[in-house]
Amino acid sequence: MARWRQVLDDLCAETGAVSAVLQGLRVDGSARAGVFWMAHDSYIDLEAYRATISDAGNPRLDKKRIVTADRNRLLGSDDDLFSAEEEPIRRRLNEQLLNIGLGNFIGGLIPLGDDRYVTLALHRRPGDTGSFSARVLDRVEGLLPHFAQAVSLSHSMAENRPASALLHGHLDSWPCAMVVCDVYGHVH
């Protein structure tokens, strides 16, 4: 898990984001998605997030937003997540995020199957009103399937302790949390 911080710090540096949070979500019978796995960059103040908003109070994690997301689009902004009638909810969330140092948002969602999803949230600094460039959006969209696979593997390993113990030594020799390869197996 410690290696994820560097991966997400690198993603922030590459995209101009100030924060990147990767989550594994499970959507079951409740109205909210539950977080089963999470990694974050080194900038975000999770204690401030938990005190100000928390996953339980974050309207982006409402089940209806996740299950009705456009499966043809991996990335979206709050414009895509909130209807015009929900503008007060969106405005309150954005004010809360600004208070903890998080500005403009772009998020990614990819289904893992069953009732599980992987989300990626990128935020710019407060006051940075610029949009993420098309190049950045393409890059993040290209990485999302790799992030989803890595999250799925990480979660599976954590649930399967004997396999985890067997592979622990081998995985510790890797210098990073994830290796991205092209279709020919060449490491990027």
C-alpha positions in Angstrom: 0.0 0.0 0.0 2.8 2.4 0.7 3.9 2.2 -2.9 0.5 3.5 -4.1 1.3 6.9 -2.6 4.2 7.4 -5.0 2.2 6.2 -8.0 -0.6 8.7 -7.1 1.9 11.5 -6.4 3.5 10.9 -9.8 0.0 11.0 -11.4 -0.6 14.3 -9.7 2.7 15.7 -11.1 1.9 14.4 -14.6 -1.7 15.8 -14.6 -1.4 19.0 -12.7 -3.6 17.7 -10.0 -3.0 18.4 -6.3 -4.6 15.3 -5.1 -5.5 11.8 -6.4 -7.6 9.3 -4.5 -8.2 5.7 -5.8 -11.0 3.7 -4.2 -12.6 0.3 -4.6 -16.3 0.6 -4.0 -19.0 -1.9 -3.4 -22.6 -1.1 -4.2 -25.1 -3.3 -2.4 -28.6 -2.8 -1.0 -27.8 0.5 0.7 -28.1 4.0 -0.8 -24.4 4.6 -0.4 -21.4 2.9 -1.9 -19.0 1.3 0.6 -15.3 1.7 0.3 -13.5 -1.7 0.5 -10.1 -0.5 -0.7 -8.4 2.9 -0.9 -5.1 4.6 -1.8 -4.2 8.3 -1.9 -1.5 10.8 -2.7 0.6 12.4 0.0 -1.1 15.8 -0.2 -4.6 15.1 0.9 -5.4 15.6 4.5 -7.7 12.6 5.2 -8.4 13.7 8.8 -9.8 17.0 7.4 -11.8 15.2 4.8 -13.2 12.8 7.3 -14.1 15.7 9.7 -15.5 17.9 7.0 -17.2 15.6 4.5 -16.4 11.9 5.0 -17.3 9.1 2.6 -20.7 8.8 4.3 -21.4 12.4 3.5 -19.9 12.6 0.1 -22.8 12.8 -2.5 -20.4 11.6 -5.2 -20.6 8.2 -3.5 -24.4 8.0 -3.7 -25.4 4.6 -5.3 -27.6 6.3 -7.9 -24.6 8.2 -9.3 -22.5 5.1 -9.6 -25.0 2.6 -11.0 -26.4 5.2 -13.5 -23.0 6.4 -14.8 -22.5 6.4 -18.5 -20.5 3.2 -19.2 -19.3 4.7 -22.5 -17.5 7.5 -20.5 -14.8 6.5 -18.0 -14.2 10.1 -16.9 -16.6 12.9 -15.8 -16.8 16.1 -13.8 -19.4 17.3 -11.3 -21.4 18.6 -14.3 -21.9 14.9 -15.3 -22.6 13.7 -11.7 -25.1 16.3 -10.5 -28.4 17.4 -12.2 -29.5 21.0 -12.2 -31.9 20.4 -9.3 -28.9 19.2 -7.3 -27.0 22.4 -7.6 -27.2 23.2 -3.8 -25.8 19.8 -3.0 -23.0 20.3 -5.5 -22.2 23.8 -4.3 -22.1 22.6 -0.6 -19.7 19.8 -1.6 -17.4 22.1 -3.6 -17.3 24.6 -0.7 -16.4 21.8 1.8 -13.7 20.6 -0.6 -12.3 24.1 -1.0 -12.1 24.4 2.7 -9.7 21.4 2.9 -7.6 22.6 -0.1 -9.2 20.7 -3.0 -10.5 22.6 -6.1 -11.6 21.6 -9.6 -12.5 17.9 -9.9 -12.4 15.1 -12.6 -13.3 11.6 -11.7 -13.1 8.2 -13.3 -15.3 5.1 -12.8 -14.8 1.6 -14.0 -16.8 -1.5 -13.1 -15.0 -4.5 -11.8 -18.0 -6.8 -12.1 -20.7 -7.8 -9.7 -21.3 -4.9 -7.4 -17.8 -3.5 -7.3 -16.3 -0.5 -9.0 -13.0 1.5 -9.0 -13.0 5.2 -8.8 -10.3 7.8 -9.3 -10.7 11.4 -8.1 -8.3 14.1 -9.2 -8.5 17.6 -7.8 -6.7 20.8 -8.7 -5.6 23.4 -6.2 -8.3 25.9 -5.1 -8.3 28.9 -7.4 -7.0 26.8 -10.3 -10.0 27.0 -12.5 -8.4 25.6 -15.6 -9.8 22.4 -17.1 -7.8 19.2 -17.4 -6.4 19.1 -20.9 -7.4 16.6 -23.5 -4.0 15.0 -23.3 -4.4 14.6 -19.5 -7.9 13.2 -19.9 -6.7 10.7 -22.5 -3.8 9.6 -20.2 -6.0 9.1 -17.2 -8.6 7.3 -19.2 -5.9 5.0 -20.5 -4.6 4.3 -17.0 -8.0 3.6 -15.4 -8.3 -0.1 -16.6 -4.8 -0.7 -15.3 -5.7 0.9 -11.9 -8.9 -1.3 -11.8 -6.9 -4.4 -12.4 -4.3 -3.5 -9.8 -7.0 -2.7 -7.2 -8.8 -6.0 -8.0 -5.6 -7.9 -7.5 -4.6 -6.0 -4.4 -8.1 -6.7 -2.9 -8.0 -10.4 -3.9 -4.6 -10.8 -2.3 -5.7 -9.2 0.9 -8.7 -11.6 1.1 -6.7 -14.7 0.2 -4.1 -14.8 3.0 -2.3 -18.0 1.9 -1.7 -16.7 -1.6 -0.7 -13.4 -0.1 1.9 -15.0 2.1 3.3 -17.0 -0.8 3.6 -14.0 -3.1 4.6 -11.4 -0.4 8.3 -11.9 -0.9 8.1 -11.6 -4.6 5.9 -8.6 -4.7 8.2 -6.8 -2.2 11.0 -6.9 -4.7 9.0 -4.7 -7.1 9.9 -1.1 -6.8 6.4 0.3 -7.4 2.7 -0.5 -6.9 1.9 -1.0 -10.5 3.6 -1.7 -13.9 1.8 -0.6 -17.0 2.5 -2.6 -20.2 1.4 -2.3 -23.7 -0.4 -5.1 -25.6 3.1 -6.6 -26.4 4.2 -6.7 -22.8 6.6 -3.8 -23.1 6.8 -1.8 -19.8 5.9 1.8 -20.1 
